[in-house]
Amino acid sequence: MIALEPDRADVHLLLARSYFHSAQLSRAENMLTSIVERWPDDAYAHFVLSRTLQRQGRAEEGRRHLLLAEAMGYEG
């Protein structure tokens, strides 16, 4: 987790998105897993975690997070 902003989900998600977009998928996965554990109602984090897992060839693992994001109303 980010030491300077431990309670700010938006800061954590911004870092995770940076990792995702720069194809640092292991880092993105680790950060997003932490985010959805700490803030399980973050639909976008579940969506990006699903895409991260898909990009790593682990679509079946990502399906759960995609379904959760959709159930929460995310329409990515």
PDB file with one MODEL, atoms N, CA, C and O in Angstrom:
MODEL        1
ATOM      1  N   MET A   1       0.834  -1.193   0.000  1.00  0.00           N
ATOM      2  CA  MET A   1       0.000   0.000   0.000  1.00  0.00           C
ATOM      3  C   MET A   1       0.874   1.250   0.000  1.00  0.00           C
ATOM      4  O   MET A   1       2.064   1.201   0.312  1.00  0.00           O
ATOM      5  N   ILE A   2       0.268   2.341  -0.349  1.00  0.00           N
ATOM      6  CA  ILE A   2       0.977   3.610  -0.423  1.00  0.00           C
ATOM      7  C   ILE A   2       1.060   4.206   0.979  1.00  0.00           C
ATOM      8  O   ILE A   2       0.037   4.476   1.609  1.00  0.00           O
ATOM      9  N   ALA A   3       2.269   4.407   1.454  1.00  0.00           N
ATOM     10  CA  ALA A   3       2.468   4.850   2.833  1.00  0.00           C
ATOM     11  C   ALA A   3       1.950   6.258   3.081  1.00  0.00           C
ATOM     12  O   ALA A   3       1.438   6.534   4.166  1.00  0.00           O
ATOM     13  N   LEU A   4       2.066   7.157   2.108  1.00  0.00           N
ATOM     14  CA  LEU A   4       1.689   8.544   2.344  1.00  0.00           C
ATOM     15  C   LEU A   4       0.187   8.785   2.335  1.00  0.00           C
ATOM     16  O   LEU A   4      -0.283   9.742   2.951  1.00  0.00           O
ATOM     17  N   GLU A   5      -0.554   7.964   1.669  1.00  0.00           N
ATOM     18  CA  GLU A   5      -2.001   8.127   1.553  1.00  0.00           C
ATOM     19  C   GLU A   5      -2.709   6.792   1.790  1.00  0.00           C
ATOM     20  O   GLU A   5      -3.350   6.272   0.877  1.00  0.00           O
ATOM     21  N   PRO A   6      -2.607   6.227   2.997  1.00  0.00           N
ATOM     22  CA  PRO A   6      -3.132   4.876   3.219  1.00  0.00           C
ATOM     23  C   PRO A   6      -4.647   4.754   3.122  1.00  0.00           C
ATOM     24  O   PRO A   6      -5.148   3.655   2.887  1.00  0.00           O
ATOM     25  N   ASP A   7      -5.386   5.826   3.290  1.00  0.00           N
ATOM     26  CA  ASP A   7      -6.847   5.745   3.291  1.00  0.00           C
ATOM     27  C   ASP A   7      -7.497   6.329   2.045  1.00  0.00           C
ATOM     28  O   ASP A   7      -8.712   6.521   2.020  1.00  0.00           O
ATOM     29  N   ARG A   8      -6.718   6.613   1.020  1.00  0.00           N
ATOM     30  CA  ARG A   8      -7.258   7.224  -0.185  1.00  0.00           C
ATOM     31  C   ARG A   8      -7.301   6.215  -1.325  1.00  0.00           C
ATOM     32  O   ARG A   8      -6.296   5.962  -1.990  1.00  0.00           O
ATOM     33  N   ALA A   9      -8.465   5.655  -1.534  1.00  0.00           N
ATOM     34  CA  ALA A   9      -8.636   4.656  -2.588  1.00  0.00           C
ATOM     35  C   ALA A   9      -8.290   5.230  -3.958  1.00  0.00           C
ATOM     36  O   ALA A   9      -7.740   4.525  -4.804  1.00  0.00           O
ATOM     37  N   ASP A  10      -8.610   6.509  -4.181  1.00  0.00           N
ATOM     38  CA  ASP A  10      -8.351   7.110  -5.487  1.00  0.00           C
ATOM     39  C   ASP A  10      -6.860   7.156  -5.818  1.00  0.00           C
ATOM     40  O   ASP A  10      -6.478   6.982  -6.976  1.00  0.00           O
ATOM     41  N   VAL A  11      -6.023   7.385  -4.821  1.00  0.00           N
ATOM     42  CA  VAL A  11      -4.580   7.418  -5.042  1.00  0.00           C
ATOM     43  C   VAL A  11      -4.067   6.013  -5.371  1.00  0.00           C
ATOM     44  O   VAL A  11      -3.245   5.840  -6.271  1.00  0.00           O
ATOM     45  N   HIS A  12      -4.551   5.034  -4.648  1.00  0.00           N
ATOM     46  CA  HIS A  12      -4.158   3.644  -4.905  1.00  0.00           C
ATOM     47  C   HIS A  12      -4.589   3.219  -6.314  1.00  0.00           C
ATOM     48  O   HIS A  12      -3.832   2.573  -7.039  1.00  0.00           O
ATOM     49  N   LEU A  13      -5.806   3.589  -6.684  1.00  0.00           N
ATOM     50  CA  LEU A  13      -6.315   3.215  -7.995  1.00  0.00           C
ATOM     51  C   LEU A  13      -5.540   3.910  -9.116  1.00  0.00           C
ATOM     52  O   LEU A  13      -5.309   3.315 -10.169  1.00  0.00           O
ATOM     53  N   LEU A  14      -5.146   5.142  -8.900  1.00  0.00           N
ATOM     54  CA  LEU A  14      -4.350   5.855  -9.899  1.00  0.00           C
ATOM     55  C   LEU A  14      -3.014   5.152 -10.134  1.00  0.00           C
ATOM     56  O   LEU A  14      -2.573   5.017 -11.276  1.00  0.00           O
ATOM     57  N   LEU A  15      -2.379   4.710  -9.069  1.00  0.00           N
ATOM     58  CA  LEU A  15      -1.123   3.976  -9.218  1.00  0.00           C
ATOM     59  C   LEU A  15      -1.354   2.649  -9.933  1.00  0.00           C
ATOM     60  O   LEU A  15      -0.580   2.273 -10.813  1.00  0.00           O
ATOM     61  N   ALA A  16      -2.410   1.945  -9.561  1.00  0.00           N
ATOM     62  CA  ALA A  16      -2.721   0.669 -10.218  1.00  0.00           C
ATOM     63  C   ALA A  16      -2.979   0.867 -11.704  1.00  0.00           C
ATOM     64  O   ALA A  16      -2.512   0.079 -12.527  1.00  0.00           O
ATOM     65  N   ARG A  17      -3.719   1.912 -12.053  1.00  0.00           N
ATOM     66  CA  ARG A  17      -3.980   2.206 -13.468  1.00  0.00           C
ATOM     67  C   ARG A  17      -2.691   2.529 -14.208  1.00  0.00           C
ATOM     68  O   ARG A  17      -2.526   2.141 -15.364  1.00  0.00           O
ATOM     69  N   SER A  18      -1.776   3.236 -13.552  1.00  0.00           N
ATOM     70  CA  SER A  18      -0.481   3.541 -14.168  1.00  0.00           C
ATOM     71  C   SER A  18       0.287   2.262 -14.470  1.00  0.00           C
ATOM     72  O   SER A  18       0.873   2.115 -15.542  1.00  0.00           O
ATOM     73  N   TYR A  19       0.278   1.339 -13.513  1.00  0.00           N
ATOM     74  CA  TYR A  19       0.928   0.054 -13.746  1.00  0.00           C
ATOM     75  C   TYR A  19       0.260  -0.691 -14.907  1.00  0.00           C
ATOM     76  O   TYR A  19       0.942  -1.243 -15.770  1.00  0.00           O
ATOM     77  N   PHE A  20      -1.061  -0.700 -14.922  1.00  0.00           N
ATOM     78  CA  PHE A  20      -1.804  -1.402 -15.973  1.00  0.00           C
ATOM     79  C   PHE A  20      -1.469  -0.827 -17.346  1.00  0.00           C
ATOM     80  O   PHE A  20      -1.154  -1.574 -18.273  1.00  0.00           O
ATOM     81  N   HIS A  21      -1.537   0.492 -17.480  1.00  0.00           N
ATOM     82  CA  HIS A  21      -1.314   1.125 -18.780  1.00  0.00           C
ATOM     83  C   HIS A  21       0.131   1.056 -19.251  1.00  0.00           C
ATOM     84  O   HIS A  21       0.404   1.190 -20.444  1.00  0.00           O
ATOM     85  N   SER A  22       1.054   0.849 -18.321  1.00  0.00           N
ATOM     86  CA  SER A  22       2.454   0.699 -18.716  1.00  0.00           C
ATOM     87  C   SER A  22       2.855  -0.780 -18.788  1.00  0.00           C
ATOM     88  O   SER A  22       4.039  -1.109 -18.864  1.00  0.00           O
ATOM     89  N   ALA A  23       1.860  -1.656 -18.763  1.00  0.00           N
ATOM     90  CA  ALA A  23       2.041  -3.104 -18.898  1.00  0.00           C
ATOM     91  C   ALA A  23       2.901  -3.709 -17.796  1.00  0.00           C
ATOM     92  O   ALA A  23       3.577  -4.714 -18.014  1.00  0.00           O
ATOM     93  N   GLN A  24       2.877  -3.102 -16.616  1.00  0.00           N
ATOM     94  CA  GLN A  24       3.509  -3.694 -15.436  1.00  0.00           C
ATOM     95  C   GLN A  24       2.410  -4.480 -14.713  1.00  0.00           C
ATOM     96  O   GLN A  24       1.943  -4.110 -13.636  1.00  0.00           O
ATOM     97  N   LEU A  25       2.025  -5.575 -15.357  1.00  0.00           N
ATOM     98  CA  LEU A  25       0.808  -6.278 -14.961  1.00  0.00           C
ATOM     99  C   LEU A  25       0.899  -6.958 -13.603  1.00  0.00           C
ATOM    100  O   LEU A  25      -0.108  -7.037 -12.898  1.00  0.00           O
ATOM    101  N   SER A  26       2.045  -7.439 -13.219  1.00  0.00           N
ATOM    102  CA  SER A  26       2.174  -8.041 -11.888  1.00  0.00           C
ATOM    103  C   SER A  26       1.980  -6.994 -10.803  1.00  0.00           C
ATOM    104  O   SER A  26       1.302  -7.240  -9.806  1.00  0.00           O
ATOM    105  N   ARG A  27       2.577  -5.832 -11.001  1.00  0.00           N
ATOM    106  CA  ARG A  27       2.401  -4.742 -10.039  1.00  0.00           C
ATOM    107  C   ARG A  27       0.948  -4.281 -10.004  1.00  0.00           C
ATOM    108  O   ARG A  27       0.394  -4.027  -8.935  1.00  0.00           O
ATOM    109  N   ALA A  28       0.339  -4.175 -11.180  1.00  0.00           N
ATOM    110  CA  ALA A  28      -1.067  -3.774 -11.247  1.00  0.00           C
ATOM    111  C   ALA A  28      -1.939  -4.783 -10.512  1.00  0.00           C
ATOM    112  O   ALA A  28      -2.819  -4.406  -9.738  1.00  0.00           O
ATOM    113  N   GLU A  29      -1.691  -6.062 -10.756  1.00  0.00           N
ATOM    114  CA  GLU A  29      -2.472  -7.104 -10.092  1.00  0.00           C
ATOM    115  C   GLU A  29      -2.335  -7.010  -8.571  1.00  0.00           C
ATOM    116  O   GLU A  29      -3.330  -7.077  -7.850  1.00  0.00           O
ATOM    117  N   ASN A  30      -1.114  -6.857  -8.092  1.00  0.00           N
ATOM    118  CA  ASN A  30      -0.897  -6.759  -6.646  1.00  0.00           C
ATOM    119  C   ASN A  30      -1.622  -5.562  -6.052  1.00  0.00           C
ATOM    120  O   ASN A  30      -2.273  -5.680  -5.014  1.00  0.00           O
ATOM    121  N   MET A  31      -1.511  -4.413  -6.704  1.00  0.00           N
ATOM    122  CA  MET A  31      -2.147  -3.207  -6.194  1.00  0.00           C
ATOM    123  C   MET A  31      -3.668  -3.342  -6.249  1.00  0.00           C
ATOM    124  O   MET A  31      -4.354  -2.990  -5.290  1.00  0.00           O
ATOM    125  N   LEU A  32      -4.193  -3.842  -7.352  1.00  0.00           N
ATOM    126  CA  LEU A  32      -5.645  -3.977  -7.499  1.00  0.00           C
ATOM    127  C   LEU A  32      -6.219  -5.018  -6.539  1.00  0.00           C
ATOM    128  O   LEU A  32      -7.324  -4.846  -6.025  1.00  0.00           O
ATOM    129  N   THR A  33      -5.480  -6.085  -6.299  1.00  0.00           N
ATOM    130  CA  THR A  33      -5.930  -7.082  -5.327  1.00  0.00           C
ATOM    131  C   THR A  33      -6.038  -6.450  -3.945  1.00  0.00           C
ATOM    132  O   THR A  33      -6.996  -6.700  -3.214  1.00  0.00           O
ATOM    133  N   SER A  34      -5.065  -5.642  -3.597  1.00  0.00           N
ATOM    134  CA  SER A  34      -5.115  -4.936  -2.307  1.00  0.00           C
ATOM    135  C   SER A  34      -6.300  -3.979  -2.241  1.00  0.00           C
ATOM    136  O   SER A  34      -6.963  -3.860  -1.211  1.00  0.00           O
ATOM    137  N   ILE A  35      -6.555  -3.305  -3.353  1.00  0.00           N
ATOM    138  CA  ILE A  35      -7.662  -2.341  -3.391  1.00  0.00           C
ATOM    139  C   ILE A  35      -9.000  -3.047  -3.196  1.00  0.00           C
ATOM    140  O   ILE A  35      -9.818  -2.616  -2.384  1.00  0.00           O
ATOM    141  N   VAL A  36      -9.228  -4.136  -3.941  1.00  0.00           N
ATOM    142  CA  VAL A  36     -10.535  -4.799  -3.827  1.00  0.00           C
ATOM    143  C   VAL A  36     -10.698  -5.518  -2.491  1.00  0.00           C
ATOM    144  O   VAL A  36     -11.822  -5.744  -2.043  1.00  0.00           O
ATOM    145  N   GLU A  37      -9.593  -5.875  -1.855  1.00  0.00           N
ATOM    146  CA  GLU A  37      -9.693  -6.432  -0.508  1.00  0.00           C
ATOM    147  C   GLU A  37     -10.070  -5.350   0.502  1.00  0.00           C
ATOM    148  O   GLU A  37     -10.868  -5.586   1.409  1.00  0.00           O
ATOM    149  N   ARG A  38      -9.492  -4.176   0.337  1.00  0.00           N
ATOM    150  CA  ARG A  38      -9.735  -3.087   1.285  1.00  0.00           C
ATOM    151  C   ARG A  38     -11.033  -2.344   0.986  1.00  0.00           C
ATOM    152  O   ARG A  38     -11.756  -1.956   1.904  1.00  0.00           O
ATOM    153  N   TRP A  39     -11.329  -2.147  -0.303  1.00  0.00           N
ATOM    154  CA  TRP A  39     -12.540  -1.446  -0.734  1.00  0.00           C
ATOM    155  C   TRP A  39     -13.308  -2.348  -1.712  1.00  0.00           C
ATOM    156  O   TRP A  39     -13.272  -2.115  -2.920  1.00  0.00           O
ATOM    157  N   PRO A  40     -13.996  -3.368  -1.203  1.00  0.00           N
ATOM    158  CA  PRO A  40     -14.645  -4.349  -2.077  1.00  0.00           C
ATOM    159  C   PRO A  40     -15.802  -3.789  -2.895  1.00  0.00           C
ATOM    160  O   PRO A  40     -16.276  -4.460  -3.811  1.00  0.00           O
ATOM    161  N   ASP A  41     -16.264  -2.595  -2.595  1.00  0.00           N
ATOM    162  CA  ASP A  41     -17.381  -2.006  -3.340  1.00  0.00           C
ATOM    163  C   ASP A  41     -16.907  -1.133  -4.500  1.00  0.00           C
ATOM    164  O   ASP A  41     -17.717  -0.424  -5.097  1.00  0.00           O
ATOM    165  N   ASP A  42     -15.630  -1.166  -4.830  1.00  0.00           N
ATOM    166  CA  ASP A  42     -15.092  -0.364  -5.935  1.00  0.00           C
ATOM    167  C   ASP A  42     -15.224  -1.148  -7.243  1.00  0.00           C
ATOM    168  O   ASP A  42     -14.379  -1.981  -7.571  1.00  0.00           O
ATOM    169  N   ALA A  43     -16.279  -0.872  -7.968  1.00  0.00           N
ATOM    170  CA  ALA A  43     -16.575  -1.601  -9.206  1.00  0.00           C
ATOM    171  C   ALA A  43     -15.476  -1.413 -10.247  1.00  0.00           C
ATOM    172  O   ALA A  43     -15.100  -2.365 -10.931  1.00  0.00           O
ATOM    173  N   TYR A  44     -14.964  -0.202 -10.369  1.00  0.00           N
ATOM    174  CA  TYR A  44     -13.925   0.047 -11.362  1.00  0.00           C
ATOM    175  C   TYR A  44     -12.657  -0.750 -11.051  1.00  0.00           C
ATOM    176  O   TYR A  44     -12.016  -1.266 -11.967  1.00  0.00           O
ATOM    177  N   ALA A  45     -12.291  -0.855  -9.788  1.00  0.00           N
ATOM    178  CA  ALA A  45     -11.112  -1.637  -9.411  1.00  0.00           C
ATOM    179  C   ALA A  45     -11.300  -3.105  -9.794  1.00  0.00           C
ATOM    180  O   ALA A  45     -10.366  -3.747 -10.274  1.00  0.00           O
ATOM    181  N   HIS A  46     -12.492  -3.630  -9.584  1.00  0.00           N
ATOM    182  CA  HIS A  46     -12.777  -5.010  -9.990  1.00  0.00           C
ATOM    183  C   HIS A  46     -12.652  -5.144 -11.509  1.00  0.00           C
ATOM    184  O   HIS A  46     -12.106  -6.130 -12.006  1.00  0.00           O
ATOM    185  N   PHE A  47     -13.155  -4.155 -12.238  1.00  0.00           N
ATOM    186  CA  PHE A  47     -13.076  -4.194 -13.696  1.00  0.00           C
ATOM    187  C   PHE A  47     -11.624  -4.193 -14.175  1.00  0.00           C
ATOM    188  O   PHE A  47     -11.245  -5.006 -15.018  1.00  0.00           O
ATOM    189  N   VAL A  48     -10.816  -3.280 -13.639  1.00  0.00           N
ATOM    190  CA  VAL A  48      -9.417  -3.199 -14.068  1.00  0.00           C
ATOM    191  C   VAL A  48      -8.653  -4.452 -13.651  1.00  0.00           C
ATOM    192  O   VAL A  48      -7.775  -4.909 -14.383  1.00  0.00           O
ATOM    193  N   LEU A  49      -8.972  -5.011 -12.489  1.00  0.00           N
ATOM    194  CA  LEU A  49      -8.343  -6.271 -12.084  1.00  0.00           C
ATOM    195  C   LEU A  49      -8.709  -7.378 -13.070  1.00  0.00           C
ATOM    196  O   LEU A  49      -7.859  -8.197 -13.420  1.00  0.00           O
ATOM    197  N   SER A  50      -9.951  -7.413 -13.516  1.00  0.00           N
ATOM    198  CA  SER A  50     -10.348  -8.436 -14.492  1.00  0.00           C
ATOM    199  C   SER A  50      -9.570  -8.266 -15.797  1.00  0.00           C
ATOM    200  O   SER A  50      -9.126  -9.249 -16.391  1.00  0.00           O
ATOM    201  N   ARG A  51      -9.407  -7.021 -16.241  1.00  0.00           N
ATOM    202  CA  ARG A  51      -8.662  -6.764 -17.484  1.00  0.00           C
ATOM    203  C   ARG A  51      -7.175  -7.103 -17.310  1.00  0.00           C
ATOM    204  O   ARG A  51      -6.532  -7.603 -18.234  1.00  0.00           O
ATOM    205  N   THR A  52      -6.645  -6.829 -16.129  1.00  0.00           N
ATOM    206  CA  THR A  52      -5.245  -7.152 -15.849  1.00  0.00           C
ATOM    207  C   THR A  52      -5.027  -8.659 -15.933  1.00  0.00           C
ATOM    208  O   THR A  52      -4.066  -9.122 -16.547  1.00  0.00           O
ATOM    209  N   LEU A  53      -5.911  -9.408 -15.321  1.00  0.00           N
ATOM    210  CA  LEU A  53      -5.797 -10.864 -15.365  1.00  0.00           C
ATOM    211  C   LEU A  53      -5.988 -11.377 -16.791  1.00  0.00           C
ATOM    212  O   LEU A  53      -5.304 -12.313 -17.205  1.00  0.00           O
ATOM    213  N   GLN A  54      -6.903 -10.781 -17.541  1.00  0.00           N
ATOM    214  CA  GLN A  54      -7.100 -11.179 -18.940  1.00  0.00           C
ATOM    215  C   GLN A  54      -5.829 -10.963 -19.747  1.00  0.00           C
ATOM    216  O   GLN A  54      -5.429 -11.821 -20.534  1.00  0.00           O
ATOM    217  N   ARG A  55      -5.199  -9.817 -19.547  1.00  0.00           N
ATOM    218  CA  ARG A  55      -3.978  -9.503 -20.303  1.00  0.00           C
ATOM    219  C   ARG A  55      -2.830 -10.441 -19.950  1.00  0.00           C
ATOM    220  O   ARG A  55      -1.875 -10.573 -20.715  1.00  0.00           O
ATOM    221  N   GLN A  56      -2.923 -11.086 -18.801  1.00  0.00           N
ATOM    222  CA  GLN A  56      -1.911 -12.058 -18.402  1.00  0.00           C
ATOM    223  C   GLN A  56      -2.289 -13.473 -18.839  1.00  0.00           C
ATOM    224  O   GLN A  56      -1.612 -14.436 -18.478  1.00  0.00           O
ATOM    225  N   GLY A  57      -3.362 -13.600 -19.609  1.00  0.00           N
ATOM    226  CA  GLY A  57      -3.796 -14.909 -20.064  1.00  0.00           C
ATOM    227  C   GLY A  57      -4.550 -15.691 -19.010  1.00  0.00           C
ATOM    228  O   GLY A  57      -4.605 -16.919 -19.066  1.00  0.00           O
ATOM    229  N   ARG A  58      -5.140 -14.984 -18.037  1.00  0.00           N
ATOM    230  CA  ARG A  58      -5.853 -15.625 -16.935  1.00  0.00           C
ATOM    231  C   ARG A  58      -7.304 -15.145 -16.902  1.00  0.00           C
ATOM    232  O   ARG A  58      -7.816 -14.730 -15.863  1.00  0.00           O
ATOM    233  N   ALA A  59      -7.945 -15.212 -18.058  1.00  0.00           N
ATOM    234  CA  ALA A  59      -9.300 -14.686 -18.212  1.00  0.00           C
ATOM    235  C   ALA A  59     -10.301 -15.334 -17.260  1.00  0.00           C
ATOM    236  O   ALA A  59     -11.203 -14.666 -16.754  1.00  0.00           O
ATOM    237  N   GLU A  60     -10.145 -16.615 -17.022  1.00  0.00           N
ATOM    238  CA  GLU A  60     -11.097 -17.302 -16.134  1.00  0.00           C
ATOM    239  C   GLU A  60     -11.023 -16.733 -14.720  1.00  0.00           C
ATOM    240  O   GLU A  60     -12.054 -16.581 -14.065  1.00  0.00           O
ATOM    241  N   GLU A  61      -9.834 -16.421 -14.246  1.00  0.00           N
ATOM    242  CA  GLU A  61      -9.692 -15.793 -12.928  1.00  0.00           C
ATOM    243  C   GLU A  61     -10.303 -14.394 -12.923  1.00  0.00           C
ATOM    244  O   GLU A  61     -10.901 -13.969 -11.934  1.00  0.00           O
ATOM    245  N   GLY A  62     -10.147 -13.693 -14.028  1.00  0.00           N
ATOM    246  CA  GLY A  62     -10.665 -12.330 -14.130  1.00  0.00           C
ATOM    247  C   GLY A  62     -12.170 -12.256 -14.266  1.00  0.00           C
ATOM    248  O   GLY A  62     -12.774 -11.226 -13.968  1.00  0.00           O
ATOM    249  N   ARG A  63     -12.778 -13.341 -14.714  1.00  0.00           N
ATOM    250  CA  ARG A  63     -14.231 -13.356 -14.930  1.00  0.00           C
ATOM    251  C   ARG A  63     -15.007 -13.009 -13.662  1.00  0.00           C
ATOM    252  O   ARG A  63     -16.000 -12.284 -13.726  1.00  0.00           O
ATOM    253  N   ARG A  64     -14.572 -13.510 -12.528  1.00  0.00           N
ATOM    254  CA  ARG A  64     -15.247 -13.223 -11.251  1.00  0.00           C
ATOM    255  C   ARG A  64     -15.287 -11.716 -10.990  1.00  0.00           C
ATOM    256  O   ARG A  64     -16.314 -11.178 -10.575  1.00  0.00           O
ATOM    257  N   HIS A  65     -14.178 -11.051 -11.232  1.00  0.00           N
ATOM    258  CA  HIS A  65     -14.115  -9.608 -10.976  1.00  0.00           C
ATOM    259  C   HIS A  65     -14.933  -8.825 -12.003  1.00  0.00           C
ATOM    260  O   HIS A  65     -15.525  -7.796 -11.677  1.00  0.00           O
ATOM    261  N   LEU A  66     -14.963  -9.309 -13.233  1.00  0.00           N
ATOM    262  CA  LEU A  66     -15.789  -8.664 -14.251  1.00  0.00           C
ATOM    263  C   LEU A  66     -17.266  -8.775 -13.877  1.00  0.00           C
ATOM    264  O   LEU A  66     -18.011  -7.802 -13.990  1.00  0.00           O
ATOM    265  N   LEU A  67     -17.685  -9.948 -13.436  1.00  0.00           N
ATOM    266  CA  LEU A  67     -19.078 -10.146 -13.030  1.00  0.00           C
ATOM    267  C   LEU A  67     -19.436  -9.281 -11.826  1.00  0.00           C
ATOM    268  O   LEU A  67     -20.538  -8.737 -11.761  1.00  0.00           O
ATOM    269  N   LEU A  68     -18.515  -9.147 -10.872  1.00  0.00           N
ATOM    270  CA  LEU A  68     -18.753  -8.280  -9.725  1.00  0.00           C
ATOM    271  C   LEU A  68     -18.894  -6.822 -10.162  1.00  0.00           C
ATOM    272  O   LEU A  68     -19.793  -6.121  -9.698  1.00  0.00           O
ATOM    273  N   ALA A  69     -18.019  -6.367 -11.047  1.00  0.00           N
ATOM    274  CA  ALA A  69     -18.099  -4.995 -11.531  1.00  0.00           C
ATOM    275  C   ALA A  69     -19.429  -4.731 -12.231  1.00  0.00           C
ATOM    276  O   ALA A  69     -20.061  -3.698 -12.010  1.00  0.00           O
ATOM    277  N   GLU A  70     -19.841  -5.658 -13.064  1.00  0.00           N
ATOM    278  CA  GLU A  70     -21.123  -5.511 -13.762  1.00  0.00           C
ATOM    279  C   GLU A  70     -22.295  -5.525 -12.791  1.00  0.00           C
ATOM    280  O   GLU A  70     -23.249  -4.766 -12.963  1.00  0.00           O
ATOM    281  N   ALA A  71     -22.234  -6.382 -11.770  1.00  0.00           N
ATOM    282  CA  ALA A  71     -23.304  -6.454 -10.775  1.00  0.00           C
ATOM    283  C   ALA A  71     -23.416  -5.150  -9.993  1.00  0.00           C
ATOM    284  O   ALA A  71     -24.491  -4.787  -9.515  1.00  0.00           O
ATOM    285  N   MET A  72     -22.282  -4.448  -9.870  1.00  0.00           N
ATOM    286  CA  MET A  72     -22.276  -3.162  -9.160  1.00  0.00           C
ATOM    287  C   MET A  72     -22.669  -2.002 -10.065  1.00  0.00           C
ATOM    288  O   MET A  72     -22.738  -0.855  -9.623  1.00  0.00           O
ATOM    289  N   GLY A  73     -22.927  -2.306 -11.336  1.00  0.00           N
ATOM    290  CA  GLY A  73     -23.383  -1.283 -12.258  1.00  0.00           C
ATOM    291  C   GLY A  73     -22.334  -0.693 -13.174  1.00  0.00           C
ATOM    292  O   GLY A  73     -22.621   0.248 -13.914  1.00  0.00           O
ATOM    293  N   TYR A  74     -21.113  -1.230 -13.140  1.00  0.00           N
ATOM    294  CA  TYR A  74     -20.060  -0.705 -14.023  1.00  0.00           C
ATOM    295  C   TYR A  74     -20.316  -1.204 -15.437  1.00  0.00           C
ATOM    296  O   TYR A  74     -20.553  -2.391 -15.660  1.00  0.00           O
ATOM    297  N   GLU A  75     -20.264  -0.279 -16.384  1.00  0.00           N
ATOM    298  CA  GLU A  75     -20.512  -0.606 -17.799  1.00  0.00           C
ATOM    299  C   GLU A  75     -19.295  -0.256 -18.654  1.00  0.00           C
ATOM    300  O   GLU A  75     -19.402   0.532 -19.593  1.00  0.00           O
ATOM    301  N   GLY A  76     -18.149  -0.832 -18.334  1.00  0.00           N
ATOM    302  CA  GLY A  76     -16.891  -0.520 -19.029  1.00  0.00           C
ATOM    303  C   GLY A  76     -16.951  -0.842 -20.446  1.00  0.00           C
ATOM    304  O   GLY A  76     -15.974  -0.639 -21.167  1.00  0.00           O
TER     305      GLY A  76
ENDMDL
END
